[in-house]
Each structure stands twice: as C-alpha cells, then as structure tokens.
C-alpha cells in the first residue's frame, strides 16, 4: 500500500485523496497489463511512462495505450506522420530513444513543446473532427468534434502502433507532466520595480 509520500508532483507531496486516486489508476493499469503478455518494447515503454508519476489521468491513459497496442498489433510498422512533430521528440528518436539522454525541460523548452504538441495533435486528427471556423491558435482540444465510429479507417493518421506510433504522443505528455510539475514548485522572488525599495534584510 502506498503512503501519502509515495507520489509527488515536483517537490509537492500529494494528499491522501490524491494518492488513493493514483493508486486506483495504478491498480487498473496492473490489471490491464496482466490480461495478456506484452511484447518487449511495450513492457519497456510502460515502465518508462509510469515513471512520470503525479497524475491519475495519465496512468489511466497508459492503460488505454496498452489496450490500443493490443488492438493495433496486426498493423505494426506505420509511424505517425512527422509533419509538425515536436522537435524534441524527433531528437529523441534520432538519438535511439535512449531515456538516459533525456533531461527535464526548462521553461522555454516546455513552451516550445506545448506549442508544437498542439500543432502536431491537430494535424493528426481526421477532418471529420475539425469544426468549421476552427481556431488552432486557441490550442483547445475540447473544440474538436466527437465522432462515433467502429472502424479504425476513420482515424488513418492515428491508428498507428509500436514505437513510432501513438506512443510518441504519450512520451511528449510525460515530458510535459514532468516539467510542468517541477516548474510549478519553483519559487522566484521578483526584483523590485522602479521606485520600489528592495526587501529589508532585517528580521
């Protein structure tokens, strides 16, 4: 059983309710994994993604990724389109997908990933999800239309499995979660403005 200190967001310790929510999602993920043996690459991928702790929704999404990869395994080898792909992900792929080479993103890098990931995600969507007068600059995924379908042919650019498939989106989200949670815990002291006195050192 996890203790209240088992998960942190950056340096912030989660409260008991947050820990219980995460543990429930973690148990759900364990059950999904246990249903059927995973291929070697997916075992490593899940272990890598689970390292980005701190968000129950992300753990739940990893469980859905496992289900997706089991469904798509008969259609391997087709990568996600590289158009608008985040540059940091392209570098990671060119570097052999070595987790040891990844470092936490700084503020400017996180901003760049934020913008590029939205652009890439919108490029990958089927046209039927894009509403009229869609404003991509808003970076609001909730504006995308929900579509009901039973055929993967309706999702031609997203029905892509293995290491070059949807897994790449999950890596970016993990890096975003890692950096965002860390940056939120940073404390900065603003410099005094014009005409203001710096804070006194006396206590």
N, C-alpha and C positions, 0 to 999 in steps of 0.2 A: 504494500500500500504506500502511496506517495505521501510525503509530508508536505506541509504548506510551503516548505522551502525547496521542493523538488523542481519546480519550474520558476523561471524568472524571465522578465522582459527587460533586457539590458541588465541593470542592477536592481530593478524593482521586483520585490518578492510578491507573487500573486497571493490574493487572499484565498480562504478555504473554498469558497464557492467557485472561484475561477479554477482552482486546482481540481476540484471534483468534476467540473465540466471537461477539462482537458483529459482527465483520467478516463472518463466515459468514452470520449472520442478515441483515446489510445486503445481501449479495450475493443472498441468497434473495429479499429484497424487491425488488431491482432486476430480477430475472428475472420475478417476478410482474407488475411494472408494465409490463415490455417486451412481455408477451404480447398486449396489446391497448391501443389508446389510451384514456386515462382522460378522463372528462368534466372540464371546467374546475374545477368545485367540488371534485372528488375529488383533482385534482392539488394544489390549494392545501391541502386537508385533510391529505394525506400529507406534504407539506412541513412543515406545522405540527406534526404529530405526531412526525415524525422529529427535530424539534429537541430533544425530550426524550430525550437520549441516556443511556446508562449501564445499560441492562438488555436483554439479548439476548431474553428472553421477550417484552418489549414490542415490539421490532422484528418478531419473528415474528408477533405478534398483528396488527400493522398489515398484514402480508402477507395474513393471513386476512381482514381487513376489506376489502381490495381485492377479493379473490375473492368475498366476500359481496356487495359492492355491485354487482359484475358480474352476479351471480345474481339480485339483487333489483331490478334496474333497471326491470323491467317492472311493478313495483308501487311507484312513487315517490309521494311526497307525503304518506304517512301517518306522522305523528310518533309517537314513543314516548309512551306515556301519561305525563302530567305529574304524576300522583299520587305524592307523596313525592320528586319530582325534587329533587336538591341545589339549594339556594338560589343558590349561586354560579354554577351552570350557567344557571339562569333569568335571572340578572342579565346574564350573558354574552350570552344570546340576545336579551334586550331591548335590549342595547347594540349590536346589529347584528353580533355575532360578530367584533368587532374585536380581533385579537391584541394590538394596541398598548395596549389598555386593561387587559390582564391584568397583574397583579403577583404575584410569588411569595407563596404563602400563609404566614402566620405560624403559630405553634404552635396557637393557639386556632382559627384558621380551618381548619387541617389536621384537627384533631379533629372539627370540625363536618362537614367534607366526608367524613371517614371514616365517621361515623355515618349521615349522610344517604345516602351512596352505597350502603352495605349495605342500608338500608331500601328504597331505590328498586330495587335489583337483585332483592331478594326479591319485591317487588310485581310485577315484570315476568315472573317465572317462571311457566310453566304449572303448573297444580295437580298434574299427574302427577309433578312433580319434588319436591314438598313432602312429606317423610315424616311419618308420624304422630308426634304429640308434638314437632314441630319447635320448637326454642327459638331464635327470631330474635335474642334478646339475645346469644347466643354469637358472632354475626357470623362464622359458619364456613361458607363456601361448599362445603367438602368434604362437608358433611352432605346437600347436595342430591342427589337421586337421579339417576342417569344413565338416560336413556331412548334407545331406538333407534327412529329414525323416518326415513322418506324423504319426509315431507310437511311443508311449512312451515306447514300449517294446525294442526299440533300446537304451534306456537310463535307464537300470534296476537299477543302483545304485544311480541315481539322481532324478528319478521320485518318490520322497518321500515328502509328505506334513506334515503339522501340526508342533507341537513344536519340534519334533525330526527329522524334515526333512531339506530341503534346508535353512530354516530359520536360522539354526546354522551357515551356511556359512556367512549369512548376519550379524549375530552378530559379528563374527570374523572380518569382514571387517569394521564394525562400530568401534570396539575397535582399529583396526589398524588406521583408519582415525582419531579418537580422539587422539591417542597417537602421531601419526606422525605429525599432525598439531601443537600439543603442543610443541613437541620436536624441531620443526623447528624454533620456536620463541625463544628458549633458547639461550642466548648469553654467550659464555665462553671466558675467557682470558687465552691463553696458557702460561704456565710457561716458563721463558727464558731458552734456551738451554745452553749447556756447552760453556763457553767463552763469553756468551752474558750478558749484563747488564740488570737488571730489569728496567722497565719503570720508568722515573723520576716522583716523586710526585709533583714536582713544576709545576705551571701553569703560 
